[in-house]
Amino acid sequence: MINRYRAPNTRGQAMVEYVVVVAAITAALFVPIADDASDGTRLSAIQLLVRGFQTGYAKISSSLSAPE
């Protein structure tokens, strides 16, 4: 016979673990990690990622708008 008993304390445990891990990763992305040479401020990983996208888009848009 199959035992279908489940302890009431173990239900939903995975959701709590996922929330804790996602919260830790999100917090780590916003911690300042790099020095900005132009401003003298510290940048987080999110700010570095956004700055990289901005730089890449500026390079692509300037190359597309250049005359042939």
C-alpha positions in Angstrom: 0.0 0.0 0.0 1.2 3.5 -0.8 1.9 5.8 2.1 0.3 9.2 1.3 1.1 10.9 4.6 2.9 14.2 4.2 4.2 16.1 7.1 2.4 19.5 7.3 5.7 21.4 8.0 7.3 20.5 4.7 4.7 22.0 2.3 5.9 25.2 0.7 9.5 24.8 1.7 10.8 25.1 -1.8 9.0 28.5 -2.4 10.8 29.9 0.7 14.1 28.7 -0.5 13.6 30.2 -4.0 12.6 33.6 -2.5 15.6 33.7 -0.3 18.0 32.8 -3.2 16.4 35.3 -5.6 16.5 38.0 -2.9 20.2 37.4 -2.2 21.0 37.5 -5.9 19.0 40.7 -6.4 20.7 42.3 -3.4 24.1 41.3 -4.7 23.4 43.0 -8.1 22.9 46.4 -6.4 26.0 46.4 -4.2 28.6 48.9 -5.4 31.6 46.9 -6.8 33.5 49.1 -9.2 35.0 52.6 -9.1 34.0 55.1 -11.8 37.1 56.9 -12.9 35.2 59.9 -14.3 32.9 60.7 -11.3 34.8 59.1 -8.4 31.6 57.2 -7.5 31.1 53.4 -7.0 29.0 51.5 -9.5 26.9 48.4 -9.0 26.7 45.5 -11.4 23.3 46.7 -12.7 24.8 50.1 -13.4 27.7 48.6 -15.2 25.3 46.4 -17.3 23.2 49.4 -18.3 26.3 51.5 -19.1 27.5 48.6 -21.4 24.1 48.5 -23.2 24.2 52.3 -23.6 27.8 52.2 -25.0 26.9 49.3 -27.4 23.8 51.0 -28.6 25.7 54.3 -29.2 28.4 52.4 -31.2 25.8 50.6 -33.3 23.7 53.6 -34.0 26.7 55.7 -35.0 27.9 53.1 -37.4 24.4 52.7 -38.9 24.1 56.4 -39.4 27.5 56.8 -41.0 27.5 57.6 -44.8 28.6 54.9 -47.1 
